[in-house]
Amino acid sequence: MTMLLEVQGLSKNFGGLQVSSDITMSLKAGDRCALIGPNGAGKTTFVNLVTGALAPTAGVIRLDGRDVTRLSAADRVRRGLIRSFQVARLFASMTVREHMELAILQRDRRTFRLFASVGRARGLAAEVAEGLALMGLEAVAETTVGSLAYGQQRLLEIALALVMRPKVLILDEPAAGVPHSESQRILDAIDRLPKDLAVLMIEHDMDLVARFASTIVVLAQGKLLCSGTTREVLADPRVREVYLGSRAHAH
């Protein structure tokens, strides 16, 4: 099966400081992978390297078999590598529906003026309705984003990411800041994502990880500590020491 995302020997130095060191991992269609590690493990740096926000010092990144290591972040988005942002970049005064419409128009590089065509307008409405239904947001379509519960804003972020037609979707702590009572809604929505999508979720909530992920990649101090099935990784004594141990000390 084609690997949708392949990362080989990825390293990043800032001057003499090595923040990512020789990281190798891959995702194929349908994978549900969690990226975990203690604070300062290099998770955000790794994602910034993969998405093109940072240039690597060494290593190769392939998307659907094509080398994208030197491509811009925008080019990677066009090729299907999409990241939902941990901090909502939403417009408080716009409605949920308007956000979806704007995202589709931007994707297709069209403007509202072109929607004189009834057929096109219908197509837009149908795609918006489908995206909102997938994330369970139909009831708040006409609500301004500033009035939404925080969990609903996170669901809208995922819906907007899906509009970009990803092959690989990176979910950056999708339940961060969401009350525990609402995190189940986010998990349910993630369960409804297209089955052929490769999903990488950066997460620190181990309950969420155990319920979402079929595989886990663990980073520690900028290096790949281990990877494997969820059961293998959560039972690995090195993970318990580095990850759970660091949490125990933190508390």
C-alpha positions in Angstrom: 0.0 0.0 0.0 1.2 3.5 -0.8 2.7 5.4 2.1 0.9 8.7 2.2 3.6 10.3 4.5 7.2 9.2 4.8 9.7 10.9 7.0 13.3 9.7 6.9 16.2 10.8 9.0 14.6 14.2 9.8 16.9 16.5 11.8 16.8 20.1 12.8 19.6 22.2 14.3 19.3 25.8 15.6 23.0 26.7 15.6 24.7 24.2 17.9 21.5 23.0 19.4 19.9 19.9 17.9 16.1 19.9 18.5 15.2 17.1 16.2 17.5 14.1 15.6 17.2 11.5 12.9 13.4 10.9 13.1 11.9 8.3 10.8 8.2 7.4 10.5 5.5 6.7 8.0 1.7 6.8 7.6 -0.4 4.9 5.1 -4.1 5.4 4.1 -6.4 4.7 7.0 -3.7 5.0 9.7 -4.7 6.6 13.0 -1.4 7.5 14.7 -0.8 9.5 17.9 2.4 11.5 18.4 3.2 11.7 22.1 6.0 12.7 24.4 6.7 14.8 27.4 6.8 18.6 27.3 10.0 19.7 25.4 10.1 16.4 23.5 10.1 18.2 20.1 6.6 17.4 18.9 5.8 20.9 17.7 9.1 21.2 16.0 8.6 17.9 14.2 5.1 18.9 13.0 6.5 22.3 11.8 9.2 20.4 9.8 6.6 18.1 8.3 4.2 20.8 7.3 6.9 23.2 6.0 6.8 25.9 8.6 10.5 25.0 9.3 13.2 23.8 6.9 15.0 20.6 8.1 18.8 20.5 8.5 18.8 16.9 7.2 16.3 14.3 6.1 13.6 13.7 3.5 9.8 14.2 3.6 7.6 12.4 1.0 3.9 13.0 0.5 2.1 10.3 -1.5 5.4 9.2 -2.9 6.7 12.6 -3.9 9.5 14.4 -2.3 8.2 17.6 -0.7 11.2 18.4 1.6 11.9 21.7 -0.2 8.3 22.7 -1.0 6.6 25.6 0.8 3.9 25.0 3.4 1.3 26.3 0.9 2.4 23.8 -1.7 2.2 21.0 0.8 -1.4 22.0 1.6 -2.2 21.9 -2.1 -0.8 18.4 -2.3 -3.0 17.3 0.6 -1.0 17.7 3.8 -3.3 19.7 6.2 -2.9 20.7 9.8 -5.6 21.8 12.1 -4.3 24.5 14.4 -4.2 24.1 18.2 -5.1 27.8 18.6 -8.3 28.7 16.8 -7.7 31.0 13.8 -11.4 31.8 13.4 -13.3 35.1 12.8 -15.6 35.8 15.8 -18.2 37.8 13.9 -18.6 35.3 11.0 -21.1 32.4 11.1 -20.1 28.7 10.9 -21.6 28.5 7.4 -19.7 31.5 6.2 -16.4 30.0 7.5 -17.1 26.8 5.5 -18.1 28.8 2.3 -15.0 31.0 2.5 -12.7 27.9 3.0 -14.2 26.2 -0.1 -13.9 29.4 -2.2 -10.3 29.8 -1.1 -9.5 26.2 -2.0 -11.0 26.5 -5.4 -9.6 30.1 -5.8 -13.0 31.5 -6.6 -14.9 34.5 -5.3 -18.5 35.1 -4.4 -19.0 37.0 -7.7 -18.7 33.7 -9.6 -21.7 32.3 -7.8 -24.2 33.8 -10.2 -24.6 30.2 -11.4 -27.3 28.4 -9.5 -25.6 25.0 -10.0 -22.4 26.2 -8.5 -24.2 27.8 -5.5 -26.1 24.5 -5.0 -22.8 22.6 -5.1 -21.3 24.9 -2.5 -24.3 24.5 -0.2 -24.3 20.7 -0.5 -20.5 20.5 0.4 -21.0 22.9 3.3 -24.0 20.8 4.6 -22.0 17.6 4.3 -19.0 19.0 6.2 -21.2 20.4 9.0 -23.1 17.1 9.3 -19.8 15.1 9.6 -18.7 17.2 12.6 -22.2 17.4 14.1 -22.4 21.2 13.6 -25.6 21.5 11.5 -27.6 23.1 14.4 -25.1 25.9 14.8 -24.6 26.7 11.0 -26.0 30.3 11.4 -24.3 30.9 14.8 -21.4 33.3 14.9 -18.1 31.6 15.9 -17.7 34.0 18.8 -20.9 32.5 20.3 -19.8 28.9 20.0 -18.7 26.7 22.8 -15.0 26.1 22.7 -15.5 22.4 21.8 -17.6 23.4 18.8 -14.9 25.8 17.6 -12.5 22.9 17.7 -14.9 20.8 15.6 -15.2 23.7 13.1 -11.4 23.7 12.8 -11.5 20.0 11.8 -14.4 20.7 9.4 -12.4 23.5 7.8 -9.3 21.2 7.5 -11.4 18.5 5.8 -12.6 21.1 3.2 -9.0 21.3 2.0 -9.4 17.6 0.9 -6.4 16.2 2.9 -4.6 13.0 2.2 -2.8 13.4 5.5 -4.5 15.3 8.4 -2.5 16.5 11.4 -4.7 17.2 14.4 -2.8 19.4 16.8 -4.2 18.6 20.3 -7.9 18.7 19.1 -9.3 18.5 22.6 -6.9 21.0 24.2 -8.9 23.4 26.4 -12.1 21.5 25.9 -14.0 20.4 29.1 -13.6 16.7 29.7 -17.4 16.3 29.3 -17.1 17.6 25.7 -14.0 15.7 24.6 -16.2 12.6 23.7 -17.9 14.7 21.0 -14.5 15.5 19.5 -13.5 11.8 19.5 -16.9 10.8 18.0 -16.3 13.3 15.2 -12.8 12.0 14.6 -14.2 8.5 14.4 -16.4 9.8 11.4 -13.4 11.0 9.4 -13.0 9.4 6.0 -11.5 5.9 6.3 -8.9 6.5 3.6 -7.4 9.5 5.4 -4.1 9.2 7.2 -4.5 11.0 10.6 -1.6 12.0 12.9 -2.8 13.4 16.2 -0.5 15.2 18.6 -2.0 14.6 22.0 -1.0 14.5 25.7 -4.3 13.1 27.0 -3.4 9.4 27.3 -7.1 8.4 27.6 -7.8 10.1 24.3 -4.7 8.5 22.7 -5.7 5.0 23.8 -9.2 5.5 22.3 -8.1 7.1 19.0 -4.8 5.5 18.0 -4.0 2.2 16.4 -0.3 3.2 16.4 1.8 5.5 18.5 5.1 7.4 17.9 6.9 8.6 21.0 9.4 11.4 20.9 11.8 12.3 23.8 14.4 15.0 23.7 14.0 15.4 19.9 14.6 11.7 19.1 12.3 8.8 18.3 12.0 6.8 21.5 9.8 4.1 20.1 6.9 3.4 17.8 4.4 0.5 17.3 0.9 -0.5 18.1 -0.9 1.3 20.8 -0.8 -1.7 23.1 2.9 -2.3 22.5 3.9 1.3 23.1 1.7 1.9 26.2 3.2 -1.3 27.7 6.8 -0.2 26.9 8.7 0.4 30.2 10.8 3.2 28.5 7.5 5.1 27.7 6.2 4.6 31.2 9.4 6.0 32.6 9.8 9.0 30.2 6.2 9.9 29.7 4.3 8.7 32.7 7.3 9.3 35.0 7.6 12.9 33.9 3.9 13.4 34.5 4.2 12.0 38.0 7.0 14.3 38.8 5.0 17.3 37.3 2.2 16.5 39.7 
